[in-house]
Amino acid sequence: MASSSIATRLALFLAIFASLQHSCVSYYEFQVGDNDGWVVPPGNDSKMYNDWASKRRFTVDDSVRFKYTKDSVMEVTPTDYERCNSSYPNFFSNNGDTIFKLNHTGPFYFISGVSGHCERGQRMIVKVISQQKDDYASAAGGGRSIGASNLVVIVLIYFVLLYLASYLF
């Protein structure tokens, strides 16, 4: 009878642990250009935003936030990106604080909709990878860093599990 009780407690403990671990999955919101925001790069640095994007790992359901004044952001086709063509965007916003959800794997192409800005370097390609690849990269040491808020959640979960384990066993 005692072994049945221990097995039940162990199953409950594992179920709680699994559900808490699943709730830690989070998605990230990246601020494009960090503190500079979405602006025409200084000195027509055409690689500024692609350099910024290449230093980050984007996964499905992450989002990118564009902060700007007197400008716009468009998501366009690869051809329109190369030509800086803003005639037929897939997505357009000019509200000054645009959040774009990365809803599939593969590349997303962004340009400014203001005439001449794209040609002066205000454009970016964001490459979205699958979560599984990101998990593999993390295990290999190339993944995302854990944010402070996520670290706090993980530590709290750890202590809750220790507390529960002390009562269950």
C-alpha positions in Angstrom: 0.0 0.0 0.0 2.8 2.4 0.8 4.5 1.8 -2.6 1.2 2.6 -4.3 1.0 5.9 -2.4 4.7 6.8 -3.3 4.0 5.9 -7.0 0.9 8.2 -7.0 2.9 11.0 -5.4 5.7 10.5 -7.8 3.3 10.6 -10.8 1.7 13.8 -9.4 5.2 15.4 -8.8 6.2 14.6 -12.4 2.9 15.9 -13.8 3.4 19.2 -11.9 7.0 19.5 -13.0 6.1 18.9 -16.7 3.3 21.4 -16.7 5.5 24.1 -15.0 8.3 23.5 -17.4 5.9 23.8 -20.4 4.6 27.1 -19.0 8.1 28.6 -19.2 8.1 28.5 -23.0 8.2 32.2 -24.0 8.5 34.2 -27.1 10.7 37.2 -27.5 10.0 40.7 -28.7 13.1 42.3 -30.3 13.4 46.0 -30.6 14.8 46.7 -34.1 18.0 48.7 -34.0 18.0 48.6 -30.1 18.0 52.1 -28.7 18.4 53.8 -32.2 15.2 52.3 -33.4 14.1 52.1 -37.1 16.0 55.1 -38.7 18.0 55.8 -41.8 21.5 54.4 -40.9 24.2 57.0 -40.4 26.6 57.3 -43.3 24.3 55.2 -45.5 25.4 52.0 -43.7 23.5 49.5 -45.8 24.5 46.6 -43.6 23.5 48.1 -40.2 20.1 46.3 -39.8 21.2 43.0 -41.4 24.2 43.0 -39.0 21.8 43.7 -36.1 19.5 40.8 -37.2 22.3 38.4 -37.8 23.4 38.6 -34.1 20.0 37.4 -32.9 18.0 34.1 -33.1 14.5 34.6 -34.2 12.0 31.7 -33.8 8.4 31.3 -34.8 6.0 33.5 -32.7 8.8 35.9 -31.8 8.1 39.5 -32.8 10.0 42.5 -33.9 9.2 46.0 -32.7 9.9 49.0 -35.0 10.1 52.4 -33.2 10.3 55.4 -35.5 9.1 58.9 -36.2 7.9 60.2 -39.6 8.6 56.9 -41.3 7.0 53.5 -42.0 7.8 49.9 -42.1 6.8 47.3 -44.8 7.2 43.6 -45.1 7.8 42.9 -48.8 8.9 40.1 -51.3 12.5 39.3 -51.8 12.4 41.0 -55.2 10.8 44.2 -53.8 13.4 44.1 -51.1 16.3 44.0 -53.6 14.7 46.8 -55.7 13.6 48.9 -52.7 10.1 48.8 -54.2 7.4 49.9 -51.8 4.4 49.7 -54.3 2.9 46.4 -53.1 3.9 45.5 -49.6 2.6 42.4 -47.8 2.4 44.4 -44.6 2.5 48.2 -44.0 2.4 50.3 -40.9 3.2 53.9 -40.1 2.0 54.3 -36.5 5.5 54.9 -35.1 5.5 51.8 -32.9 4.9 48.7 -35.0 5.0 45.1 -33.7 5.3 42.4 -36.4 4.8 38.8 -35.4 7.2 36.3 -37.1 4.6 33.6 -37.8 6.6 31.1 -39.9 10.1 29.9 -40.5 12.2 31.4 -43.3 13.2 35.0 -44.2 11.1 38.2 -43.7 12.1 41.2 -45.8 11.5 44.7 -44.3 12.0 48.1 -45.9 11.2 51.7 -45.0 8.2 53.0 -47.1 9.6 56.5 -47.1 11.1 57.4 -50.5 14.9 57.1 -50.5 15.2 55.5 -47.1 15.6 51.9 -48.3 18.2 53.0 -50.8 20.1 54.6 -48.0 20.2 51.4 -46.0 16.9 51.3 -44.0 16.1 47.7 -44.8 16.5 44.3 -43.1 16.2 40.6 -43.6 15.1 38.6 -40.5 15.7 34.8 -40.7 13.3 32.8 -38.6 14.4 29.3 -37.5 12.3 26.5 -36.0 12.2 26.1 -32.2 13.9 22.6 -32.5 16.9 24.1 -34.3 17.1 26.8 -31.6 17.0 24.1 -28.9 19.9 22.3 -30.6 21.9 25.5 -31.0 21.3 26.3 -27.4 22.7 22.9 -26.4 25.7 23.6 -28.6 26.3 26.9 -26.9 24.9 29.1 -29.7 21.4 29.8 -28.5 19.7 32.7 -26.9 20.6 34.0 -23.5 18.0 33.6 -20.8 16.4 36.9 -19.8 16.4 38.0 -16.2 12.6 37.5 -15.9 12.8 34.0 -17.3 15.6 33.2 -14.9 13.5 34.4 -12.0 10.6 32.1 -13.1 13.0 29.1 -13.4 14.4 29.7 -10.0 10.9 30.1 -8.4 9.8 26.9 -10.1 12.8 25.1 -8.8 12.1 26.1 -5.2 8.4 25.3 -5.5 9.3 21.8 -6.8 11.8 21.4 -3.9 9.0 22.4 -1.4 6.5 20.0 -3.0 9.0 17.2 -3.1 9.7 17.6 0.7 6.0 17.0 1.4 5.6 14.2 -1.1 8.6 12.2 -0.1 
